Amino acid sequence: MMLLIIYRYRFKEHGILPIVLLNYRNSEILPQPDADSNEIPTCPYDPSLIMKYDGITREKGRATRIKWLFPMSKRLK
């Protein structure tokens, strides 16, 4: 209901066109990663490239995560 009131105020009364930004990182149009027969992730853009293991991240208040790098990238310190 509140969004309808804001929309009416901005568009109908003041002529301001509301713009809705889409979060492209959370959309289904991005290629999704897959895994090979050994359950190692592959590159979403080229499934023939196997991702490189880059360690484990343990942060306070978050779940432990396994990091993977693009196969052609180099890790910098």
Backbone as CSV, one residue per row, in Angstrom:
resi,resn,N_x,N_y,N_z,CA_x,CA_y,CA_z,C_x,C_y,C_z
1,MET,0.832,-1.199,0.000,0.000,0.000,0.000,0.865,1.247,0.000
2,MET,1.945,1.214,0.796,2.804,2.383,0.899,3.468,2.700,-0.441
3,LEU,3.874,1.642,-1.189,4.495,1.873,-2.499,3.528,2.543,-3.461
4,LEU,2.245,2.187,-3.375,1.240,2.798,-4.231,1.114,4.290,-3.927
5,ILE,1.159,4.645,-2.658,1.071,6.057,-2.264,2.300,6.826,-2.761
6,ILE,3.492,6.230,-2.622,4.724,6.888,-3.092,4.691,7.033,-4.608
7,TYR,4.251,5.988,-5.318,4.157,6.039,-6.771,3.196,7.140,-7.206
8,ARG,2.038,7.198,-6.587,1.039,8.208,-6.925,1.597,9.614,-6.671
9,TYR,2.288,9.786,-5.555,2.855,11.093,-5.210,3.899,11.530,-6.235
10,ARG,4.810,10.619,-6.565,5.902,10.987,-7.473,5.459,11.121,-8.918
11,PHE,4.707,10.156,-9.411,4.390,10.127,-10.830,3.190,11.001,-11.183
12,LYS,2.088,10.776,-10.515,0.861,11.467,-10.899,0.838,12.924,-10.464
13,GLU,1.381,13.215,-9.293,1.300,14.580,-8.798,2.480,15.444,-9.219
14,HIS,3.664,14.847,-9.399,4.853,15.645,-9.714,5.502,15.279,-11.038
15,GLY,5.018,14.266,-11.717,5.547,13.890,-13.023,6.920,13.238,-12.984
16,ILE,7.324,12.717,-11.837,8.620,12.051,-11.695,8.442,10.582,-12.051
17,LEU,9.214,10.105,-13.012,9.111,8.712,-13.433,9.941,7.841,-12.509
18,PRO,9.309,6.905,-11.788,10.076,6.027,-10.903,10.847,4.997,-11.724
19,ILE,12.087,4.720,-11.318,12.930,3.733,-11.986,13.195,2.615,-10.999
20,VAL,12.955,1.389,-11.427,13.203,0.224,-10.588,14.490,-0.422,-11.081
21,LEU,15.517,-0.426,-10.249,16.778,-1.034,-10.609,16.734,-2.527,-10.322
22,LEU,17.197,-3.301,-11.263,17.232,-4.742,-11.086,18.610,-5.147,-10.608
23,ASN,18.658,-6.060,-9.667,19.919,-6.587,-9.181,20.337,-7.715,-10.119
24,TYR,21.209,-7.406,-11.082,21.587,-8.386,-12.086,22.348,-9.563,-11.482
25,ARG,22.967,-9.385,-10.313,23.695,-10.480,-9.678,22.761,-11.559,-9.165
26,ASN,21.518,-11.207,-8.943,20.562,-12.154,-8.394,19.525,-12.582,-9.436
27,SER,19.845,-12.460,-10.699,18.885,-12.819,-11.732,19.224,-14.166,-12.349
28,GLU,18.277,-14.728,-13.034,18.468,-16.039,-13.644,19.080,-15.947,-15.038
29,ILE,19.315,-14.730,-15.548,19.876,-14.602,-16.887,21.388,-14.805,-16.896
30,LEU,22.021,-14.753,-15.741,23.455,-15.002,-15.670,23.725,-16.488,-15.814
31,PRO,24.832,-16.865,-16.448,25.131,-18.295,-16.556,25.416,-18.896,-15.182
32,GLN,24.894,-20.067,-14.952,25.058,-20.737,-13.666,26.227,-21.707,-13.728
33,PRO,27.069,-21.761,-12.686,28.199,-22.694,-12.695,27.722,-24.137,-12.622
34,ASP,28.541,-25.010,-13.157,28.246,-26.434,-13.148,29.430,-27.143,-12.509
35,ALA,29.426,-28.453,-12.447,30.529,-29.206,-11.867,30.894,-30.350,-12.805
36,ASP,32.168,-30.748,-12.739,32.600,-31.879,-13.564,32.308,-33.190,-12.838
37,SER,32.827,-34.295,-13.336,32.527,-35.603,-12.746,33.110,-35.770,-11.344
38,ASN,34.145,-34.982,-10.993,34.746,-35.031,-9.659,34.145,-34.001,-8.713
39,GLU,33.047,-33.371,-9.119,32.353,-32.340,-8.336,33.195,-31.086,-8.139
40,ILE,34.109,-30.794,-9.048,34.872,-29.545,-9.035,34.129,-28.562,-9.932
41,PRO,33.863,-27.334,-9.451,33.115,-26.367,-10.267,33.841,-26.044,-11.567
42,THR,33.054,-25.778,-12.595,33.600,-25.353,-13.880,33.187,-23.914,-14.141
43,CYS,33.871,-23.273,-15.066,33.592,-21.881,-15.414,32.189,-21.779,-16.010
44,PRO,31.366,-20.802,-15.563,30.011,-20.683,-16.102,29.987,-20.280,-17.572
45,TYR,31.036,-19.610,-18.054,31.069,-19.161,-19.442,31.687,-20.194,-20.375
46,ASP,32.564,-21.059,-19.853,33.193,-22.108,-20.651,33.319,-23.359,-19.783
47,PRO,32.379,-24.291,-19.865,32.377,-25.470,-18.993,33.594,-26.380,-19.146
48,SER,34.412,-26.160,-20.163,35.610,-26.993,-20.309,36.729,-26.546,-19.362
49,LEU,36.610,-25.347,-18.771,37.621,-24.829,-17.842,37.234,-25.168,-16.412
50,ILE,38.148,-25.787,-15.677,37.900,-26.168,-14.287,38.409,-25.056,-13.372
51,MET,37.582,-24.669,-12.398,37.951,-23.595,-11.470,39.097,-24.045,-10.565
52,LYS,39.908,-23.053,-10.089,41.036,-23.344,-9.204,40.615,-23.145,-7.748
53,TYR,41.014,-24.086,-6.908,40.737,-23.997,-5.476,41.556,-22.859,-4.877
54,ASP,40.917,-22.028,-4.035,41.594,-20.869,-3.461,41.456,-20.809,-1.947
55,GLY,41.183,-21.918,-1.306,41.142,-21.929,0.152,39.741,-21.868,0.721
56,ILE,39.716,-21.722,2.044,38.460,-21.689,2.791,38.377,-20.367,3.536
57,THR,37.202,-19.775,3.553,36.975,-18.525,4.267,36.164,-18.813,5.524
58,ARG,36.716,-18.426,6.648,35.999,-18.547,7.926,35.872,-17.149,8.509
59,GLU,34.670,-16.622,8.479,34.428,-15.282,9.004,33.464,-15.363,10.169
60,LYS,33.619,-14.443,11.087,32.764,-14.420,12.263,31.320,-14.122,11.854
61,GLY,30.413,-14.957,12.304,28.998,-14.740,12.038,28.548,-15.216,10.664
62,ARG,29.419,-15.870,9.900,29.053,-16.359,8.576,29.386,-17.838,8.468
63,ALA,28.798,-18.477,7.490,29.083,-19.889,7.250,30.474,-20.030,6.625
64,THR,31.127,-21.150,6.863,32.412,-21.435,6.247,32.185,-21.670,4.758
65,ARG,33.003,-21.006,3.914,32.825,-21.101,2.469,34.106,-21.544,1.785
66,ILE,33.974,-22.304,0.730,35.109,-22.706,-0.092,35.208,-21.711,-1.241
67,LYS,36.416,-21.160,-1.465,36.614,-20.174,-2.517,37.175,-20.843,-3.773
68,TRP,36.709,-20.400,-4.943,37.181,-20.894,-6.222,37.533,-19.707,-7.097
69,LEU,38.606,-19.822,-7.876,39.052,-18.762,-8.779,38.832,-19.177,-10.228
70,PHE,38.662,-18.163,-11.071,38.603,-18.392,-12.509,39.923,-19.023,-12.939
71,PRO,39.891,-20.030,-13.806,41.109,-20.784,-14.130,42.242,-19.955,-14.729
72,MET,41.943,-18.872,-15.408,43.003,-18.097,-16.045,43.444,-16.888,-15.215
73,SER,42.948,-16.764,-14.008,43.343,-15.642,-13.160,44.524,-16.036,-12.275
74,LYS,45.208,-15.010,-11.763,46.322,-15.230,-10.850,45.973,-14.590,-9.526
75,ARG,46.306,-15.263,-8.465,46.015,-14.745,-7.131,47.114,-13.753,-6.734
76,LEU,46.701,-12.566,-6.303,47.632,-11.531,-5.859,47.601,-11.430,-4.354
77,LYS,48.737,-11.080,-3.774,48.791,-10.914,-2.316,48.433,-9.509,-1.926
